[in-house]
Structures are given as C-alpha cells and as structure tokens.
Amino acid sequence: MSNAPLGVGLIGTGYMGKCHALAWNAVRAVFGDVARPRLEMLCETSDAYASARAAEFGFARATGDWRTLVSDPAVDVVSITTPNQFHAEMATAALEAGKHVWCEKPMAPAFADALAMNAAAEGSGRVAILGYNYIQNPAFREIARLVSEGAIGTPFQIRAEMDEDFMADPDTPFFWKNAASSGYGALDDFAVHPLSLIQRLFGRVERVFCDMAMPYATRTDEAGGQRAVETHDMANMLMRLEGGVQASLQVNRCAWGRKGRIALQIFGSKGAILFDQERMNEVELYRAEGDARQQGFARVLTGPQHPPYDRFVPAPGHGLGFNDLKVVECRELLHAIAGEPATVISFAEGIELERTVHAAARSFESGRWVEVAAVGG
Ligand SMILES: NC(=O)c1ccc[n+]([C@@H]2O[C@H](COP(=O)([O-])OP(=O)(O)OC[C@H]3O[C@@H](n4cnc5c(N)ncnc54)[C@H](O)[C@@H]3O)[C@@H](O)[C@H]2O)c1
C-alpha cells in the first residue's frame, strides 16, 4: 500500500474537472495499492455552484474562492482543471502553500509563467505533474516497449496528427479557447498532447518549422455580435528530434468528422507501428520478416497482458475509455507523492513541451526553422 490517505482539493468542474473527480473517486477501487483519498474541498466560480458540484462529486466542503481551497490545512493535493490562463497563479499558490499539484495541460500561455510554475515546484519539494493522460494508455505503453526493444529496428520517422471537430462549425459561439488569453490555439491546446507522446518515445524536439492557420476570423459572441477570433485552430509542424528521428505533426480543431483523433505512424528499419486514439485499445504492428507473401499489419487488441489494463477488467479486447486514462494518471501521481517510481509528466518535463510550442510559434512568426533551445529559460 502506497500513501497515507491524502486530502484532495479540486478547482474547476467542467470537462476535465469531472474527469479528475471520477479519477479521485475510482483510484482506490481500481488499483487497491493506494489509500482512498479524502475528497476535502471543491471550488467553482460561486459558492452555490461549488456546493452543488461538491454534492455530485462527493466532496465534503465547497468554496467559491480558490485561495481558500489552496490554503486549507486538510487539503494535501490540488487538482487544477480551470482554463489555461488560471493555471500559473493557482499552481504557484498551491505549491507555495505546501500542496502537491495535478494541473491540466498546457502549463500556461506565457512561457515565463510556465517557468515560474516549475520554479515553484522545485522550490516546494512537492510533486507537481501535468495532465498528459495519453501517455497512460496501455496501448501507448506497449508501443514504447516495442520501440525500445527494437521490434521495428531503428526508428527513423514519426508522423503524428491530432484532430477534432468541436470548432469546425462556423456557428459555434466564441468561447475561452478562441481568446488569446488561452494561448496560441491548437498549438498549446492540441499539439502538446502528441508532443508528450513523441517526447516520451524519442526525446526532446531539437528544431521546428511551423505554419498556423485561422479558418474563421470571427465567431458569435454572447451578445449576438461578431467577435474576432484570436487563436489559430490549425497548425502544421516539421521537427527534428534529439537522436535524429524525423517528426511531423498536424493539429486541427476544425476537422469535420474527426472526434478524438491522435494518430501516430512510426517507421523503422525493420517495421512500423500505427496507433489512433479513436481506436485507443488497438496497436497495429508491421514486422518486415518472414514470408513476404504474408506480411501485413497485425492488429493487437489490448488486454490484461498490457498493464495496467488488468486492473480495470480481466477480459482482453473489452477496452478502456478516456476517463480510465485519468484514473491511471491519478494512481501514478499517488505513487510519485509516496516517492515510488511513477509514470508522470512533471512540471520540469512539461517545460520542454512548452518550449517546443513557443519555438513553433516563433517559427510561424519568422517563417524560419527555430532551434528549440533558443527559447530561453
Ligand atoms: N488532458 C486532457 O485530455 C484535456 C482535455 C480537455 C481539456 N484539458 C485542459 O483542462 C483545462 C480545462 O478545460 P475544460 O475543457 O475542462 O474547460 P471547461 O470550460 O469545461 O471547465 C473549466 C471549469 O473551470 C471553472 N472555473 C473557471 N474559472 C474558475 C475559477 N476562477 N475558480 C474556480 N473555477 C473556475 C469553470 O466554471 C468551469 O467549470 C484546460 O487547461 C484544458 O487545456 C485537458
């Protein structure tokens, strides 16, 4: 058993807030090797809304003031699931109050703020991780194992795509992801996710060339008027990784028909691997060996032989879902807090993802390749 029971504080209860709440509720039941967390306090934009959500999510107390939550003595770890612009202030305050932090990606729209978050984490001695849930997929862990054990020989190239269509409709109203206060757009909303997978497999991005696009110049605002869109919903990146692997990444939040695509193609000297988050329980493996007449991609369904799938369901091929990845991430966080080996993306590792995003934005502005290390700090 790892950990004494920890007191949890949750700030924000939207898409990701519910996902964190489900994970905190489930982690003990699924894994058994961590103590059941105490759901201490939940924060939303008003006391009344916070109370309603606390009752639904199983939290003991509620507040409309996040500073009350991060300073509460019964709270040991804080989930931050608010829009991007709030992450830096909330995470830094929580760390300075001696709390562990589980903050959603990206770290912060401004690189200086992300650096300050990392400095606060280092100064606190607390565990601070980011919500890069896709690294927790048993299918991705299997891909990492296959690559490291040489199943496809020497890897030469990775191509990645992340596409969804929640902004594809020009009539979708303006919301916080269309404002510059959220960052560049698809770069720090989407690109960081596949970049977390690429970085885990092949190391940091050395240099990048990037083009961005804004398909719709305006969207309808709350008053029914037109408001200028301030973020880019599409980006294409060419990259060279440390160690020499060539990479490309295309991201699009306006890709009709794509609902949750994070597709990888990895090509090596002896084979290839394919993955797509829309079919998150499958890995396709091609081995260039044996009788050429029978060569082709083998479709492997994840099962109990791909840990930690076995902790959720004993039957192969039945499949995990998106929310299950957060339960895995929650368990890894608890292991990290207990000082045990854990698969997490810390603030320190997250900084390198943010550095790549800012290098990509600089490339778009200058029309040139940019060395990622040139983004300071
Ligand atoms: N890891 C992932 O796969 C993933 C997926 C989606 C979003 N995200 C990230 O999660 C974060 C939240 O995104 P979302 O889609 O859940 O947004 P959302 O708009 O659905 O939810 C945000 C919530 O925060 C609350 N909030 C805003 N300001 C607050 C404040 N000052 N105090 C307390 N609560 C406040 C809002 O009322 C809302 O309930 C973003 O940073 C986003 O990038 C991560």
The ligand as a MOL file (V3000), in Angstrom:
LIG
                    3D

  0  0  0     0  0            999 V3000
M  V30 BEGIN CTAB
M  V30 COUNTS 44 48 0 0 0
M  V30 BEGIN ATOM
M  V30 1 N -5.8880 16.2880 -20.5260 0
M  V30 2 C -6.8370 16.3800 -21.4390 0
M  V30 3 O -7.0530 15.4440 -22.2150 0
M  V30 4 C -7.6520 17.6500 -21.5120 0
M  V30 5 C -8.8640 17.6640 -22.2270 0
M  V30 6 C -9.6190 18.8450 -22.1960 0
M  V30 7 C -9.1570 19.9630 -21.5270 0
M  V30 8 N -7.9650 19.9080 -20.8800 0 CHG=1
M  V30 9 C -7.4790 21.0930 -20.1550 0
M  V30 10 O -8.2450 21.2290 -18.9720 0
M  V30 11 C -8.4060 22.6120 -18.6600 0
M  V30 12 C -9.8870 22.9000 -18.5100 0
M  V30 13 O -10.5150 22.6290 -19.7360 0
M  V30 14 P -12.0480 22.1570 -19.7490 0
M  V30 15 O -12.3100 21.7050 -21.1470 0
M  V30 16 O -12.3290 21.2570 -18.6220 0 CHG=-1
M  V30 17 O -12.7540 23.5680 -19.5180 0
M  V30 18 P -14.2610 23.8220 -19.0680 0
M  V30 19 O -14.5910 25.1640 -19.5880 0
M  V30 20 O -15.1250 22.6580 -19.4210 0
M  V30 21 O -14.1760 23.8370 -17.4830 0
M  V30 22 C -13.4870 24.8270 -16.7730 0
M  V30 23 C -14.1530 24.9510 -15.3930 0
M  V30 24 O -13.3800 25.8360 -14.5900 0
M  V30 25 C -14.2930 26.6690 -13.8740 0
M  V30 26 N -13.5960 27.8920 -13.4920 0
M  V30 27 C -13.2100 28.9180 -14.2870 0
M  V30 28 N -12.6070 29.8690 -13.5570 0
M  V30 29 C -12.6090 29.4440 -12.2670 0
M  V30 30 C -12.1520 29.9910 -11.0550 0
M  V30 31 N -11.5240 31.1790 -11.0150 0
M  V30 32 N -12.3230 29.2780 -9.9070 0
M  V30 33 C -12.9530 28.0770 -9.9430 0
M  V30 34 N -13.4210 27.5040 -11.0750 0
M  V30 35 C -13.2470 28.1790 -12.2260 0
M  V30 36 C -15.4310 26.9000 -14.8530 0
M  V30 37 O -16.6160 27.3420 -14.2060 0
M  V30 38 C -15.5850 25.5090 -15.4730 0
M  V30 39 O -16.4510 24.6830 -14.7400 0
M  V30 40 C -7.7430 23.3840 -19.7790 0
M  V30 41 O -6.4850 23.8180 -19.3700 0
M  V30 42 C -7.6290 22.3760 -20.9160 0
M  V30 43 O -6.4930 22.6060 -21.7450 0
M  V30 44 C -7.2190 18.7810 -20.8440 0
M  V30 END ATOM
M  V30 BEGIN BOND
M  V30 1 1 1 2
M  V30 2 2 2 3
M  V30 3 1 2 4
M  V30 4 1 4 5
M  V30 5 2 4 44
M  V30 6 2 5 6
M  V30 7 1 6 7
M  V30 8 2 7 8
M  V30 9 1 8 9
M  V30 10 1 8 44
M  V30 11 1 9 10
M  V30 12 1 9 42
M  V30 13 1 10 11
M  V30 14 1 11 12
M  V30 15 1 11 40
M  V30 16 1 12 13
M  V30 17 1 13 14
M  V30 18 2 14 15
M  V30 19 1 14 16
M  V30 20 1 14 17
M  V30 21 1 17 18
M  V30 22 2 18 19
M  V30 23 1 18 20
M  V30 24 1 18 21
M  V30 25 1 21 22
M  V30 26 1 22 23
M  V30 27 1 23 24
M  V30 28 1 23 38
M  V30 29 1 24 25
M  V30 30 1 25 26
M  V30 31 1 25 36
M  V30 32 1 26 27
M  V30 33 1 26 35
M  V30 34 2 27 28
M  V30 35 1 28 29
M  V30 36 1 29 30
M  V30 37 2 29 35
M  V30 38 1 30 31
M  V30 39 2 30 32
M  V30 40 1 32 33
M  V30 41 2 33 34
M  V30 42 1 34 35
M  V30 43 1 36 37
M  V30 44 1 36 38
M  V30 45 1 38 39
M  V30 46 1 40 41
M  V30 47 1 40 42
M  V30 48 1 42 43
M  V30 END BOND
M  V30 END CTAB
M  END
